Amino acid sequence: MALLQGKTGLIFGVANDRSYAWHIAKSLTAHGATCSFTALPGEKNERRTRKAVESLGLSDFWLRPCDAGKDDDLDTIFDQYVADHSRLDFVIHSIAFADRDWLAPGQFVNTPRQSYLSAIDISAYTLVGMAKRAAGPMADGGGGAILAMSYYGAEKVVPGYNVMGVAKAALECSARYLAAELGEKNIRVNTISGGPLRTLASSAVGGIGGMLEHTPTRAPLKRNIEGGEVGDAAVYLVSDLSSGVTGENLYVDCGVNTIGV
Ligand SMILES: NC(=O)c1ccc[n+]([C@@H]2O[C@H](COP(=O)([O-])OP(=O)(O)OC[C@H]3O[C@@H](n4cnc5c(N)ncnc54)[C@H](O)[C@@H]3O)[C@@H](O)[C@H]2O)c1
């Protein structure tokens, strides 16, 4: 059964074929969704994203540049999307940024003000900026689903995750406040807390090697997560199967978050 037949939406965060957003796009597409995409501005970035989307077997897809850290870019991307599409059923927020200089064990205390603020801006505020612009078009179609990617470092100290953990805490909390305000429009806002995966963004985190080594030794499933498992969980959260679920954080991490010692 195509769970997402007729649903169409916008995915932020495909950098290459290892991105969580790529896995999400793959699963959503497999279940019948029509996905549109954004890429970080710049010829190299746009070429890389285009190549990754093409590797999903898609050819005639909608792709526009967007730096989510700029309000003008967010205005433009949603205006252009609405001009070119009749519906907006989902938005996938799978973007994050923090200055890698401070993503090393022992470096959180040294985080400069500007690095702290830019991590929260790009990794958390952007969800609010996207939800604000998505709410109208989603409501026009009877509702929608907004989904953002988080990590366990939002809740517990993970050495090296540092300011990104602070940003993920803000992201998860923002999702709950958005869910509370947008629920009356039948817009649901959820996060997935994904296990560690080797990607461009995670390679900037000093402790990523340790996270990948630690998970199979402790997780109930005794292994690391695969990107496609997060993609499949996204299908659930975007589909009507989760029509009663909002403001939630769904762990897709082989269960490692459940283990205390
Ligand atoms: N890889 C992991 O271990 C892991 C685990 C849990 C959660 N996550 C989260 O998953 C999401 C996707 O990251 P990923 O691991 O797939 O890495 P990735 O590098 O493939 O994706 C990060 C994306 O963020 C985009 N981005 C950065 N700054 C941007 C800006 N100003 N405007 C628009 N886009 C911008 C990049 O272009 C890239 O596409 C992030 O939120 C990340 O924190 C990753």
PDBQT file of the ligand as one rigid body, heavy atoms in Angstrom, charges set to zero:
ROOT
HETATM    1  N1  LIG A 301      24.572  11.780  11.362  1.00  0.00    +0.000 N 
HETATM    2  C1  LIG A 301      24.232  11.597  12.634  1.00  0.00    +0.000 C 
HETATM    3  O1  LIG A 301      24.893  10.868  13.393  1.00  0.00    +0.000 OA
HETATM    4  C2  LIG A 301      22.981  12.247  13.163  1.00  0.00    +0.000 A 
HETATM    5  C3  LIG A 301      22.347  11.691  14.288  1.00  0.00    +0.000 A 
HETATM    6  C4  LIG A 301      21.174  12.290  14.749  1.00  0.00    +0.000 A 
HETATM    7  C5  LIG A 301      20.688  13.440  14.124  1.00  0.00    +0.000 A 
HETATM    8  N2  LIG A 301      21.348  13.946  13.031  1.00  0.00    +0.000 N 
HETATM    9  C6  LIG A 301      20.790  15.145  12.414  1.00  0.00    +0.000 C 
HETATM   10  O2  LIG A 301      20.350  14.837  11.117  1.00  0.00    +0.000 OA
HETATM   11  C7  LIG A 301      20.282  16.042  10.359  1.00  0.00    +0.000 C 
HETATM   12  C8  LIG A 301      20.963  15.826   9.031  1.00  0.00    +0.000 C 
HETATM   13  O3  LIG A 301      22.367  15.676   9.225  1.00  0.00    +0.000 OA
HETATM   14  P1  LIG A 301      23.192  14.521   8.509  1.00  0.00    +0.000 P 
HETATM   15  O4  LIG A 301      23.886  13.763   9.568  1.00  0.00    +0.000 OA
HETATM   16  O5  LIG A 301      22.334  13.832   7.524  1.00  0.00    +0.000 OA
HETATM   17  O6  LIG A 301      24.363  15.352   7.778  1.00  0.00    +0.000 OA
HETATM   18  P2  LIG A 301      24.420  16.045   6.335  1.00  0.00    +0.000 P 
HETATM   19  O7  LIG A 301      25.703  16.808   6.342  1.00  0.00    +0.000 OA
HETATM   20  O8  LIG A 301      24.216  15.062   5.269  1.00  0.00    +0.000 OA
HETATM   21  O9  LIG A 301      23.187  17.046   6.362  1.00  0.00    +0.000 OA
HETATM   22  C9  LIG A 301      23.245  18.302   7.002  1.00  0.00    +0.000 C 
HETATM   23  C10 LIG A 301      22.543  19.265   6.078  1.00  0.00    +0.000 C 
HETATM   24  O10 LIG A 301      22.423  20.553   6.690  1.00  0.00    +0.000 OA
HETATM   25  C11 LIG A 301      22.467  21.466   5.616  1.00  0.00    +0.000 C 
HETATM   26  N3  LIG A 301      22.697  22.832   6.087  1.00  0.00    +0.000 N 
HETATM   27  C12 LIG A 301      23.675  23.278   6.901  1.00  0.00    +0.000 A 
HETATM   28  N4  LIG A 301      23.558  24.616   7.068  1.00  0.00    +0.000 NA
HETATM   29  C13 LIG A 301      22.478  24.992   6.343  1.00  0.00    +0.000 A 
HETATM   30  C14 LIG A 301      21.835  26.233   6.096  1.00  0.00    +0.000 A 
HETATM   31  N5  LIG A 301      22.302  27.384   6.608  1.00  0.00    +0.000 N 
HETATM   32  N6  LIG A 301      20.745  26.249   5.299  1.00  0.00    +0.000 NA
HETATM   33  C15 LIG A 301      20.267  25.124   4.749  1.00  0.00    +0.000 A 
HETATM   34  N7  LIG A 301      20.825  23.920   4.948  1.00  0.00    +0.000 NA
HETATM   35  C16 LIG A 301      21.917  23.856   5.732  1.00  0.00    +0.000 A 
HETATM   36  C17 LIG A 301      23.613  20.952   4.752  1.00  0.00    +0.000 C 
HETATM   37  O11 LIG A 301      23.581  21.523   3.476  1.00  0.00    +0.000 OA
HETATM   38  C18 LIG A 301      23.305  19.466   4.764  1.00  0.00    +0.000 C 
HETATM   39  O12 LIG A 301      22.460  19.141   3.679  1.00  0.00    +0.000 OA
HETATM   40  C19 LIG A 301      20.932  17.120  11.213  1.00  0.00    +0.000 C 
HETATM   41  O13 LIG A 301      19.934  17.826  11.907  1.00  0.00    +0.000 OA
HETATM   42  C20 LIG A 301      21.752  16.294  12.185  1.00  0.00    +0.000 C 
HETATM   43  O14 LIG A 301      22.062  16.983  13.377  1.00  0.00    +0.000 OA
HETATM   44  C21 LIG A 301      22.467  13.372  12.535  1.00  0.00    +0.000 A 
ENDROOT
TORSDOF 0
